[in-house]
Amino acid sequence: MVKAYVTSAPPLKVGIAGLGVVGAGVLRLLDQHGAMIAARAGRPIKVVAVSARDKRKKRDMPKGSWRWYADAVELAKDPEVEVVVELIGGADGKARALVETALKLGKGVVTANKAMLAMHGAKIAAMAELKQAPLAFEAAVTGGIPILKALREGLIGNRVERITGILNGTCNYILTEMRETGRDFAEVLKEAQKLGYAEADPSFDVDGVDAAHKLAVLTSLAFNTQVNFSAVHVEGIRHVSAIDIAFAKEFGYRIKLLAIARRTPRGIEQRVHPCMVPADTPIAHVDGVFNAVAAEGDYVGRVMFEGRGAGSNPTASAVVADLADLAAGRSAPAFGVPAAKLQPLKAAAMADHVGRYYIRLIVRDQPGVLADVSAVLRDEKISIESLVQRGRSEAENQPVAVMLISHEAREADMARAMKRIAKLRSVLQPPALIRIEQQ
């Protein structure tokens, strides 16, 4: 370990807005490893100002002599601050005002704000370039996993064909616990909230929005396109049941919430939804709160990154890595190429997606039910690979579960079939649909 570092180079002077778990983690990391970071970056990194709403709140962070701003935008105007670290969050409001103020003043920005980048990334990148101010956001996607640097630098010689990721630790934890304990979604979600893995309002995570924000950023960087969050097909995990998890295991699959972006003849497909993946694939074994991203390039083939995708220390690690790059004078266009060269994203319609599907039905146990379901699937040109019924009641008309796996089918055809099947009198609940990804 580097014990001391002596240099004539002036420190990079930083202001941090947002002193939650990540902001506090950044301060701890700089305090504990400041000399080592200075040796690697060529100059020290010094926090000179901070901003948070409540100055009196107790925080797990070292004490410092930095200036305190109640208004984050005023922190950006501090003449001593060279780089603003935005850790407030939210696509608009104070976070966006802070970032735009800093960039207009020609100051560098480091942010962990995936929502803001997903909604306004191209505009913010263009503003940074206009003012020749560096913009970095490694911490915005998968926490401590350096996937953005890998795409921007390590894979610069590759035409990326596909990105596949587990981008939300909350969902991955819930699905892992459901598989390992046999419990259902609602029970595991409550446990995740008690452990701090899920928010009091978990909608952002369990409905897939958080992963979709991250995928929109990854897509732009991987395919040199303008960020287009509205083109992401988004589904969450609320409809995944314990019986789905058990059935997947029985047939050699595991269920994961995947974020997928890939080139197709119709354009770039962006989708976030639960998937059944073969249990012998590496991504199937990424469990708990861990994240992973697999990238496929035409020269390198498939590479995979795995690690902690959130939390104080991993995210702080990514923030400090960006600060070290700025301190060393290392910078590149935020999305891999200049903002003006980002192409409009030609989105492949989800309706044209072709794949295999798992379908779970809760139906009355009576003659003719499967014939009715099969007739709908036949009409929509969907063929069935396998069918399993779970449970058999003593009395007629009691509910039983029926699971089907299809051969390859078109999404639009499957969607029509699901609507028609849901209207059958013998079907007691809306069908549950999970796509199968062979990886």
SEVO-158412 format. One record per residue (C-alpha): z, x, y. Coordinates in Angstrom, 2 decimals, m for minus. Layout:
N
zz,xx,yy
Z,X,Y
...
***
This chain:
439
zz,xx,yy
0.00,0.00,0.00
m0.79,1.18,3.53
2.55,1.82,5.27
1.26,2.46,8.75
m1.98,2.50,10.65
m2.72,4.40,13.81
m5.89,3.76,15.78
m7.07,3.93,19.32
m9.14,0.78,18.81
m7.67,m2.18,20.70
m6.42,m5.10,18.59
m8.40,m8.28,18.10
m6.38,m10.83,20.04
m6.12,m14.22,18.34
m4.85,m17.67,19.22
m3.89,m20.05,16.38
m4.04,m23.82,16.91
m2.18,m25.73,14.21
1.01,m24.43,12.62
1.11,m26.48,9.44
1.26,m24.84,6.04
m1.98,m22.90,6.60
m1.20,m21.75,10.14
2.25,m20.60,9.05
0.64,m18.86,6.06
m1.74,m16.95,8.34
1.19,m15.72,10.44
3.11,m14.64,7.33
0.08,m12.83,5.91
m0.63,m10.94,9.14
3.06,m10.06,9.40
3.34,m8.78,5.82
m0.04,m7.02,5.46
m0.93,m6.23,9.05
m1.18,m2.46,8.56
m3.31,m2.80,5.43
m5.64,m5.28,7.14
m5.96,m2.98,10.18
m6.93,m0.07,7.93
m9.60,m2.17,6.25
m10.91,m3.84,9.40
m10.80,m0.76,11.61
m8.47,m2.33,14.16
m5.32,m4.44,14.22
m5.30,m8.23,14.44
m2.73,m9.50,16.92
m1.70,m13.11,17.45
m1.03,m13.59,21.15
m0.88,m17.39,21.43
m0.20,m20.44,19.26
m0.40,m24.20,19.65
1.29,m27.10,17.87
2.62,m30.49,18.86
6.31,m29.85,18.22
7.71,m26.47,19.25
11.16,m27.29,17.84
9.99,m28.06,14.30
11.29,m25.66,11.65
8.47,m23.68,10.06
8.31,m21.06,7.32
6.84,m18.32,9.48
7.91,m15.09,11.17
9.16,m15.06,14.72
6.83,m13.74,17.37
6.44,m13.23,21.10
3.23,m15.24,21.36
2.62,m17.76,24.11
3.05,m21.41,23.15
0.61,m24.14,24.20
1.29,m27.83,23.69
m2.41,m28.49,24.38
m4.72,m26.63,21.99
m7.62,m26.75,24.45
m5.52,m24.82,26.94
m4.98,m22.16,24.28
m8.76,m21.69,24.11
m8.79,m21.07,27.86
m6.17,m18.31,27.65
m7.98,m15.25,29.06
m6.33,m12.89,26.57
m7.44,m14.85,23.49
m10.67,m13.44,22.01
m10.81,m15.55,18.83
m9.51,m19.07,18.29
m8.31,m20.11,14.82
m8.63,m23.90,14.49
m6.31,m25.35,11.83
m5.77,m28.83,13.32
m8.24,m30.76,11.16
m10.31,m33.87,11.72
m14.00,m34.23,12.46
m13.54,m35.02,16.14
m10.73,m35.32,18.67
m8.63,m32.30,19.59
m10.07,m30.04,16.92
m13.65,m30.45,18.03
m12.72,m30.20,21.71
m10.89,m26.93,20.99
m13.80,m25.41,19.07
m16.43,m26.42,21.63
m14.29,m25.15,24.51
m13.81,m21.78,22.82
m17.51,m21.41,22.05
m18.57,m22.40,25.57
m16.34,m19.58,26.81
m18.05,m17.17,24.42
m14.99,m16.78,22.19
m15.16,m16.45,18.42
m13.97,m19.31,16.25
m12.48,m19.28,12.76
m11.90,m22.72,11.27
m10.86,m24.36,8.01
m12.18,m27.75,9.15
m14.68,m29.01,6.54
m14.83,m32.52,8.03
m15.92,m31.23,11.43
m18.49,m28.89,9.87
m19.86,m31.63,7.62
m20.35,m33.97,10.56
m21.26,m31.56,13.37
m21.96,m28.20,11.71
m25.53,m27.65,12.93
m24.64,m28.46,16.54
m21.57,m26.22,16.50
m23.55,m23.36,14.93
m26.27,m23.70,17.58
m23.64,m23.62,20.34
m22.10,m20.47,18.85
m25.46,m18.73,18.74
m26.33,m19.76,22.28
m23.12,m18.15,23.52
m23.39,m15.22,21.06
m19.95,m16.14,19.77
m19.13,m15.66,16.08
m18.34,m18.74,13.99
m16.68,m18.34,10.57
m15.30,m20.93,8.14
m14.65,m19.40,4.72
m11.42,m21.39,4.48
m13.22,m24.71,4.90
m14.50,m24.77,1.30
m12.45,m23.96,m1.84
m9.58,m22.22,m0.05
m9.19,m18.67,m1.28
m12.45,m18.57,m3.28
m14.98,m16.53,m1.22
m17.96,m18.72,m2.13
m19.46,m18.88,1.38
m19.55,m15.10,1.66
m21.07,m14.94,m1.81
m23.84,m17.37,m0.88
m24.46,m15.84,2.54
m24.36,m12.18,1.47
m24.03,m11.58,m2.26
m26.85,m13.94,m3.23
m29.03,m13.28,m0.19
m31.94,m12.17,m2.40
m31.92,m15.34,m4.49
m33.51,m18.73,m4.17
m30.56,m20.93,m5.07
m31.57,m23.80,m7.34
m28.26,m25.53,m7.97
m24.62,m25.62,m6.90
m22.01,m27.28,m9.12
m18.38,m27.39,m8.13
m14.91,m28.74,m8.68
m14.02,m28.90,m5.00
m10.87,m31.04,m4.89
m7.65,m29.87,m6.50
m5.93,m33.26,m6.24
m8.58,m34.98,m8.36
m8.71,m32.08,m10.80
m4.94,m32.20,m11.25
m4.98,m35.96,m11.86
m7.80,m35.79,m14.41
m6.14,m32.84,m16.17
m2.81,m34.66,m16.45
m4.52,m37.82,m17.68
m6.19,m35.81,m20.42
m3.08,m33.87,m21.44
m0.56,m36.74,m21.33
m2.61,m39.87,m22.03
m1.28,m41.55,m18.90
m3.43,m43.67,m16.61
m4.64,m42.92,m13.10
m2.04,m44.84,m11.09
0.92,m43.22,m12.86
m0.43,m39.68,m12.52
m1.31,m40.25,m8.87
2.30,m41.18,m8.10
3.46,m37.99,m9.77
0.92,m35.93,m7.80
2.25,m37.44,m4.57
5.84,m36.55,m5.51
4.77,m32.95,m6.27
2.89,m32.65,m2.99
m0.55,m32.37,m4.62
m1.64,m35.72,m3.16
m1.12,m37.21,0.30
0.79,m40.42,0.92
m2.65,m41.93,1.58
m4.76,m40.18,m1.08
m8.04,m41.96,m0.26
m9.74,m38.91,1.23
m9.22,m37.01,m2.01
m9.45,m39.56,m4.82
m12.42,m41.39,m3.29
m14.43,m38.16,m3.20
m14.78,m37.79,0.58
m13.07,m34.39,0.79
m15.32,m32.96,m1.92
m18.37,m34.49,m0.23
m17.53,m32.78,3.08
m17.34,m29.45,1.28
m20.55,m30.08,m0.65
m22.44,m30.84,2.57
m21.40,m27.43,3.94
m22.27,m25.64,0.67
m25.67,m27.34,0.54
m26.59,m26.18,4.02
m25.64,m22.60,3.25
m27.26,m22.52,m0.19
m30.55,m24.18,0.74
m30.85,m23.25,4.46
m30.92,m26.90,5.51
m29.22,m28.78,8.30
m25.85,m30.20,7.27
m26.38,m33.81,6.23
m23.19,m35.48,5.06
m24.78,m38.93,5.17
m27.16,m37.89,2.38
m24.31,m37.22,m0.08
m23.81,m39.84,m2.79
m20.03,m40.23,m3.09
m17.85,m41.77,m5.80
m14.20,m41.16,m6.57
m12.03,m41.24,m9.68
m10.06,m44.48,m9.29
m12.09,m46.22,m12.01
m11.54,m43.47,m14.62
m9.09,m44.77,m17.23
m7.04,m43.19,m19.99
m9.41,m44.70,m22.55
m12.35,m42.95,m20.87
m10.51,m39.63,m21.04
m9.70,m40.17,m24.72
m13.25,m41.18,m25.57
m14.64,m38.14,m23.78
m12.33,m35.86,m25.75
m13.27,m37.49,m29.05
m16.95,m36.84,m28.43
m16.57,m33.30,m27.16
m16.49,m33.91,m23.40
m14.05,m33.56,m20.53
m14.16,m35.62,m17.34
m14.31,m33.76,m14.04
m15.04,m34.82,m10.49
m18.11,m32.68,m9.79
m19.95,m31.95,m6.56
m23.58,m31.15,m7.29
m26.46,m30.06,m5.07
m29.79,m29.15,m6.64
m33.45,m28.82,m5.88
m35.69,m31.49,m7.38
m39.40,m32.29,m6.90
m38.25,m35.19,m4.70
m36.01,m33.10,m2.46
m32.41,m31.89,m2.56
m29.96,m34.03,m4.48
m26.37,m34.14,m3.21
m23.83,m36.09,m5.22
m20.09,m36.26,m5.85
m18.85,m38.34,m8.78
m16.94,m38.15,m12.07
m18.91,m36.45,m14.83
m18.51,m35.93,m18.54
m19.15,m32.25,m19.21
m19.26,m30.55,m22.62
m15.80,m29.24,m23.52
m17.18,m25.80,m24.42
m18.55,m25.08,m20.93
m16.59,m22.87,m18.51
m16.24,m25.53,m15.82
m14.64,m27.92,m18.33
m11.71,m25.49,m18.59
m10.95,m25.35,m14.87
m7.75,m27.36,m14.86
m4.86,m28.40,m12.65
m5.21,m27.79,m8.93
m7.80,m25.04,m9.40
m11.31,m25.22,m7.93
m14.53,m23.65,m9.17
m18.10,m23.25,m7.98
m21.10,m22.27,m10.10
m24.24,m21.15,m8.28
m27.63,m20.69,m9.95
m30.12,m18.28,m8.41
m33.62,m17.46,m9.58
m32.84,m13.72,m10.00
m29.12,m13.61,m10.73
m28.93,m16.65,m13.01
m25.60,m18.46,m13.02
m22.49,m17.02,m11.40
m19.14,m18.78,m11.30
m16.14,m18.48,m9.00
m12.74,m19.93,m9.83
m9.39,m19.94,m8.06
m6.93,m21.87,m5.96
m8.88,m24.12,m3.66
m6.12,m25.17,m1.29
m2.55,m24.45,m0.27
m0.91,m22.23,2.29
m1.50,m18.76,0.85
m5.04,m19.10,m0.59
m6.37,m20.76,2.57
m4.57,m18.24,4.78
m6.23,m15.48,2.75
m9.66,m16.91,3.62
m8.79,m17.29,7.32
m7.62,m13.69,7.54
m10.74,m12.48,5.71
m12.83,m14.07,8.47
m10.63,m12.52,11.15
m11.02,m9.11,9.51
m14.82,m9.49,9.57
m14.71,m10.32,13.27
m12.35,m7.42,13.96
m14.77,m5.07,12.20
m17.76,m6.46,14.06
m19.28,m7.99,10.95
m20.99,m11.27,11.66
m23.95,m13.27,10.42
m25.41,m16.70,11.19
m22.78,m19.23,10.18
m25.08,m21.09,7.78
m26.97,m18.04,6.53
m29.94,m18.27,8.91
m30.12,m18.99,12.65
m29.40,m22.64,13.45
m32.95,m23.14,14.73
m34.31,m22.13,11.33
m32.23,m24.62,9.37
m34.69,m27.12,7.96
m34.11,m30.88,8.01
m32.75,m31.83,4.64
m35.27,m33.74,2.55
m32.88,m35.83,0.50
m33.65,m36.92,m3.04
m32.67,m40.57,m3.39
m29.83,m41.17,m5.83
m31.77,m44.16,m7.16
m34.33,m41.73,m8.62
m31.78,m39.57,m10.43
m32.39,m39.36,m14.17
m29.63,m38.60,m16.63
m27.46,m39.81,m19.48
m24.63,m42.26,m18.93
m21.34,m43.32,m20.45
m20.58,m47.03,m20.04
m17.23,m48.67,m20.73
m17.03,m52.46,m21.10
m14.05,m54.75,m21.54
m15.42,m57.81,m23.33
m14.32,m60.84,m25.32
m14.13,m60.21,m29.04
m16.67,m62.82,m30.09
m20.09,m62.97,m31.78
m23.16,m62.29,m29.67
m21.52,m60.11,m27.01
m23.27,m56.89,m27.98
m26.56,m58.73,m28.36
m26.27,m59.98,m24.77
m25.46,m56.50,m23.47
m28.27,m54.93,m25.50
m30.75,m57.46,m24.15
m29.92,m56.48,m20.56
m30.28,m52.80,m21.34
m33.57,m53.43,m23.15
m34.93,m55.34,m20.15
m34.10,m52.38,m17.89
m35.71,m49.89,m20.33
m32.39,m48.23,m21.19
m31.90,m47.11,m24.78
m28.51,m46.47,m26.39
m27.65,m43.24,m28.20
m24.26,m44.35,m29.54
m21.85,m47.30,m29.39
m18.16,m47.47,m30.26
m15.75,m50.41,m30.19
m12.04,m49.73,m29.75
m9.57,m52.30,m31.04
m10.11,m55.53,m32.89
m8.05,m58.59,m32.08
m6.71,m61.07,m34.62
m7.83,m63.99,m32.48
m11.29,m64.59,m31.15
m12.01,m64.20,m27.42
m9.34,m61.51,m26.90
m10.39,m58.43,m24.85
m11.66,m55.30,m26.57
m13.19,m52.07,m25.23
m16.78,m51.14,m26.00
m18.14,m47.70,m25.09
m21.82,m46.80,m25.00
m23.71,m43.57,m24.34
m27.29,m43.89,m23.18
m30.32,m41.73,m23.58
m31.82,m40.51,m20.32
m32.29,m43.32,m17.84
m33.12,m43.77,m14.18
m30.20,m44.46,m11.84
m31.82,m47.50,m10.25
m32.44,m49.07,m13.66
m28.87,m48.38,m14.72
m27.48,m49.84,m11.49
m29.42,m53.08,m12.03
m28.24,m53.25,m15.62
m24.60,m52.82,m14.59
m24.87,m55.67,m12.08
m26.41,m57.96,m14.67
m23.88,m57.03,m17.36
m20.99,m57.66,m14.96
m22.19,m61.27,m14.61
m22.12,m61.97,m18.36
m19.42,m64.52,m19.21
m18.21,m62.38,m22.10
m17.62,m59.32,m19.87
m14.10,m59.47,m18.43
m14.18,m56.53,m16.00
m16.88,m54.75,m14.01
m18.43,m52.03,m16.21
m17.21,m48.46,m15.69
m19.98,m45.87,m15.45
m19.63,m42.08,m15.79
m22.61,m39.74,m15.70
m23.03,m37.02,m18.32
m23.85,m33.51,m17.12
m24.88,m31.02,m19.79
m24.38,m28.03,m17.46
***
